[in-house]
Amino acid sequence: MAEIKDPENTIVMELKGGQVVIELLPDVAPKHAERMKELAREGAYDGVVFHRVIDGFMAQTGDVEHGNADGDSFSMRRAGTGGSDKPDLPAEFSKLPHDRGTLGAARSQNPNSANSQFFINFKDNHFLNGQYTVYGRVISGMEHVDAITRGEPPANPDKMISVKVASDA
């Protein structure tokens, strides 16, 4: 596992293949980093599926409203259409590129509509630069992200088994 420099701003995500460690970037996108920690601390991401996984592009997850495979309101048909019970976030665009392993805030066409959903880039996707908030990067376990089942939606989607803030683990 990678050395964790700032446990308060590090996410530990458990996938079926193993652990993914994500360094949040609160200096770049403070509201997005705070939202991810808030939802992780509530356990809201635990059991949520990767509902849109495009080979050579990215893996999207985080629909805590409709995407929790362990919950009562799970609907693969609706996964990807919901958020959380918290207000949407304003865009926090930066000069950080959408490189392999970076976390981007998923949103609708409205730049200020990000909520709980995010994606992890499989490769450098610089065409997204300046259009989606980058607020974290995978620092270890990217091989587990690479192994996520593909599909829009996947027939048998993988899920985040657990998502924790490292300082709480």
GINOR-V445997 format. One record per backbone hydrogen bond with DSSP energy under -0.5 kcal/mol. CO is the residue of the C=O (numbers start at 1). NH is the residue of the N-H. Records with the same first field share a line. If there is no record, write none. Layout:
BEGIN
CO->NH  NH
END
This chain:
BEGIN
3->5
6->9
7->10  167
9->24
10->166
11->13  22
12->164
13->15  20
14->161  162
15->18
18->15
20->13  22
21->139  140
22->11  24
23->137
25->28  29
29->33
30->34
31->35
32->36
33->37
34->38
35->39
36->40
37->41
38->42
39->43  44  45
40->43
43->46
45->48
47->69
48->160
49->51
52->60
53->55  151
54->57  58
57->122  123
58->54
59->120
60->51  52
61->118
62->64
63->67
66->75
67->49  69
68->71
71->74
75->78  79
78->81
83->65
89->114
97->99
98->125
99->102
101->138
102->121
103->135  136
104->106  119
106->115
109->111
110->113
114->89
117->106
118->61
119->104
120->59
121->101
125->128
126->129
128->131  132
133->105  135
135->25
136->103
137->23
140->21
141->144  145
142->146
143->147
145->148
151->53  154
153->152
154->157
158->50
159->161
160->47
162->14
164->12
165->168  169
166->169
END
